[in-house]
Amino acid sequence: MCGKRLFLALLLTCVRLGLHAQSGFQPVSYPLHVIFDTDFGPDYDDVGAITLLHAFADSGYLSILATMGSSKHDNAAPAMDVFNTYFQRTEIPIGVVRGQALTLRDKQHWTDSVIQKYPHRIRSNQDAWDAQVLYRKILAAQPDQSVTIISVGFLTNLANLLTSQPDQYSSLGGAALINRKVIRLVCMAGRFPSGNEFNLAQDVRSSKIVLTNWPTPILFSGFEIGQKIKTGIPLIRSTKIRESPVKDVFTICIPMAREDSAGRMSWDETAVLVAVKGWQNYYDLDTGACMIHEDGINEWRKEGHQQAHLVEKMPALQIQEIINQLLMHPPRAMK
């Protein structure tokens, strides 16, 4: 019986790996070419996420093609520029959503603080690109099947890209351009198997467009994943890290948000982690499809293999330690 159970377990593993390979959830290959899409304001795990992104870029895992804002509050572009500048990548283009879009921003006013204190060149959203135009410009110039999009905010920019028309940069419509240039989309979005999650529920129209029509594999890190991972305390207690906008934000926000002694829940950071390092060592996958109702409730359906969400495998405390270490990554000039 033991031999039979082992055989069945191995067979099930092979089937799962086969489905993942067929659906596009293969191991990542380096260096990645990443577009980072963030609301950068309503919460501050976005700061953790952009920090991880730059840490991985410094280690040679990826190049950052652009940072995009999916909320058009006044500080969106300047605040992103602060962090790109701090990590010595002033060349990264920044886009911000135009037209109908959310304007949600940080209640703790950490964006005001870092904009006032740290260097940056972009002074307003008007100095930044229209995110839809920048998406099309960048994607058109990249090799086929080479771009990873990491989304840790609203899906507004992605919906606009999907429905975009041919322009000076590409003769392809949005869906065709994505299908040709993007290899995968990794999202911090949804609550699985069902629930109401902020990033999806705040702009249901855009969420529905993306969940229904996105042509490449989508990997979701759901609310339940980051909820268990608390980070930031080692960063704010460090005496070695000074004059850091990353440290400043966590120092400002953790007391104001009345976080517990372990730190802030780390939703956005998990999406960056698995987008860059792969999911295999950290999580299992459940393949299927995510749909959203008009009331903002999302639901996971066991159909199809183009979408998957993370399922806990490695203990949350171990991933917490990994993210805490990455949050303390210094800029290249300070090493």
Secondary structure, DSSP 8 states (H G I E B T S, - for coil): -HHHHHHHHHHHHHHHHHHHHHHT-----SSEEEEEEE--SSSSHHHHHHHHHHHHHHTTSEEEEEEEESS--TTHHHHHHHHHHHTT-TTS-EEE--SS------TT-HHHHHHHHS--S--SGGGSEEHHHHHHHHHHHS-TT-EEEEE-S-SHHHHHHHT----SS-SS-HHHHHHHHEEEEEEE---SSEEE-HHHHTTHHHHHHHHHH--S-EEEE-HHHHTT-EEEHHHHH-SS--S-HHHHHHHHHHHHTT--TTEEE-HHHHHHHHHHH-STTTEEEEEEEEEE-TTSEEEEES--SSEEEEEE-S-HHHHHHHHHHHHT---GGG-
